[in-house]
Amino acid sequence: MSNRPASHLSGLVAGALPGAALGAAALVAGLVRRDKPLHPVGHHAVGMLSVTDPAPDLGVDVLARSGGRPVEARWSRAMGLPRGWGDIEGMALRFPDGAEDGGAADLLFAGTGSGAWSRYLLVPSGPGRFGRLTTLLPVRAADRAVTFMLVPDEEAAGELPPSAYTLHVAHAAGPWELLGRLEVEWSADDTTERFDPITNKLAGLEQYAVVTALREPAYVAARAVTSAGRAGRRARAAAHRAARRAPAGNP
């Protein structure tokens, strides 16, 4: 008899309190800055993931066969600290037709170590420096816990991230296995698109309940702050237009 419902409930309970705390912190940060609470400024890119070492056993369609997969990417600094300060890298990958329903699907990466345990620990990068990124928290693929990693091809320094990475996968704390190569062309501009691996799930991957409980409050807070900011800007713009249309008072 499967114990998945029980494990799902225990995962939700385990992640609820820290997830709520993270969501509250994100909400406060966004309200103070009046922008995205996490990863507020970034760079947008389009490119191609070339799957050179397919892994059909993962059950993830975009990684099951050799060939190119168009992607969209966004690189950002997690805390949005001033330039010249260190910060934690973040990168989002979007597969335009990677979801089960043929829609867009997202994978999120963060700056971490790459060891058996350090792959689950955030690691800041110095200003203008770029390092390895993993999905930080494991996801379920073919009923096994897996983590993905992006490794920059070269030592890049400056404003824009490296243009090429290799993509790897590991089962639990096991060794990394090559999947393919990511090549992107970065723009100095950002994108208004939001990336959410919980809402936009990659076909074949499933988020663990505890991971959802940890991450979802922060995403909810981010969406709330963004919506409030847009509503405030619309209200100010409407007031400004009304003031311009109002007849001038008599002297």
Residue pairs with C-beta under 8 A, 6 or more apart in sequence:
7 209
8 209
9 209
10 209
11 208
11 209
11 210
11 211
11 212
11 213
12 209
12 210
12 212
12 213
13 213
14 210
14 213
15 209
15 210
15 211
15 212
15 213
15 214
16 213
18 214
19 213
19 214
19 215
19 216
19 217
19 218
20 217
22 214
22 215
22 217
22 218
23 216
23 217
23 218
23 220
23 221
24 217
24 221
25 37
26 37
26 38
26 217
26 218
26 221
26 222
26 225
27 37
27 221
27 224
27 225
28 37
29 37
29 38
30 36
30 37
30 221
30 222
30 225
30 226
30 229
31 37
31 225
33 40
33 80
34 229
35 80
35 225
35 229
36 80
36 222
36 225
36 226
37 218
37 221
37 222
37 225
38 78
38 79
38 80
38 90
38 218
38 222
39 74
39 76
39 77
39 78
39 80
39 90
40 76
40 80
41 76
41 77
41 80
41 190
42 74
42 75
42 76
42 77
42 90
42 190
42 191
43 74
43 75
43 76
43 159
43 160
43 161
43 186
43 187
43 188
43 189
43 190
44 72
44 73
44 74
44 186
44 187
44 189
44 190
44 191
45 72
45 73
45 74
45 75
45 184
45 185
45 186
45 187
46 70
46 71
46 72
46 73
46 184
46 185
47 70
47 71
47 73
47 182
47 183
47 184
47 185
48 68
48 69
48 70
48 71
48 182
48 183
48 184
49 62
49 68
49 69
49 71
49 93
49 95
49 167
49 180
49 181
49 182
50 67
50 68
50 69
50 180
50 181
50 182
50 183
51 62
51 63
51 65
51 66
51 67
51 68
51 69
51 179
51 180
52 66
52 178
52 179
52 180
52 181
53 177
53 178
53 179
53 180
54 63
54 64
54 65
54 66
54 179
55 63
55 64
55 169
55 177
55 179
56 64
56 65
57 142
58 64
58 141
58 142
58 146
58 169
58 204
59 141
59 142
59 204
60 141
60 202
60 203
60 204
60 205
61 98
61 203
61 204
62 69
62 95
62 98
62 202
62 203
63 169
63 179
63 180
63 204
69 95
69 98
70 95
70 96
71 93
71 94
71 95
71 96
71 182
71 184
72 93
72 94
72 96
72 191
72 193
73 91
73 92
73 93
73 94
73 182
73 184
74 91
74 92
74 190
74 191
74 193
74 195
75 89
75 90
75 91
75 161
75 186
76 89
76 90
76 91
77 87
77 88
77 89
77 90
78 87
78 88
78 89
78 90
78 110
78 111
78 122
79 87
79 88
80 87
81 87
83 127
84 127
85 127
86 124
86 125
86 126
86 127
87 124
87 125
88 110
88 111
88 122
88 123
88 124
88 125
89 110
89 111
89 125
89 130
89 131
89 133
89 161
90 108
90 109
90 110
90 111
90 133
91 108
91 109
91 110
91 133
91 150
91 161
92 106
92 107
92 108
92 109
92 195
93 106
93 107
93 108
93 109
93 182
94 104
94 105
94 106
94 193
94 195
94 200
95 104
95 105
95 106
95 107
95 202
96 104
97 103
97 104
98 104
98 105
98 202
98 203
99 105
99 200
99 201
99 202
99 203
100 201
100 203
103 200
104 200
105 197
105 200
105 201
105 202
105 203
106 195
106 196
106 197
106 200
106 202
107 135
107 148
107 197
107 202
108 135
108 136
108 195
108 197
109 133
109 134
109 135
109 136
109 148
109 149
109 150
110 122
110 133
110 134
110 135
110 136
111 122
111 123
111 124
111 125
111 131
111 132
111 133
112 118
112 119
112 120
112 121
112 122
112 123
112 132
112 133
112 134
112 136
113 119
113 121
113 123
113 132
114 132
114 134
114 149
114 151
114 176
116 173
116 174
117 173
119 134
119 136
119 147
119 149
119 170
119 173
120 134
120 136
120 137
120 147
122 136
123 131
125 131
128 157
128 158
128 159
129 157
130 152
130 156
130 157
130 161
130 162
131 152
132 149
132 150
132 151
132 152
133 149
133 150
134 147
134 148
134 149
134 150
135 147
135 148
135 149
136 147
137 147
137 208
137 211
137 214
137 215
138 145
138 146
138 147
138 172
138 208
138 211
139 145
139 146
139 147
139 197
139 205
139 206
139 207
139 208
139 211
140 146
140 205
140 206
140 207
140 208
141 204
141 205
141 206
142 204
144 171
144 172
145 171
145 172
145 208
146 169
146 170
146 171
146 172
147 169
147 170
147 172
148 167
148 168
148 169
148 179
149 167
149 168
149 169
149 170
149 176
150 165
150 166
150 167
150 168
150 182
151 165
151 166
151 168
152 161
152 162
152 164
152 165
153 162
153 163
153 164
153 165
153 166
154 162
154 164
156 162
156 163
159 188
160 186
160 188
161 186
163 183
163 184
163 185
163 186
164 181
164 182
164 183
164 184
165 181
165 182
166 178
166 180
166 181
166 182
167 178
167 179
167 180
167 181
167 182
168 176
168 177
168 178
168 179
169 176
169 177
169 179
170 176
170 177
194 222
194 223
194 226
196 219
197 207
197 215
198 207
198 212
198 215
198 216
198 219
199 219
201 207
207 215
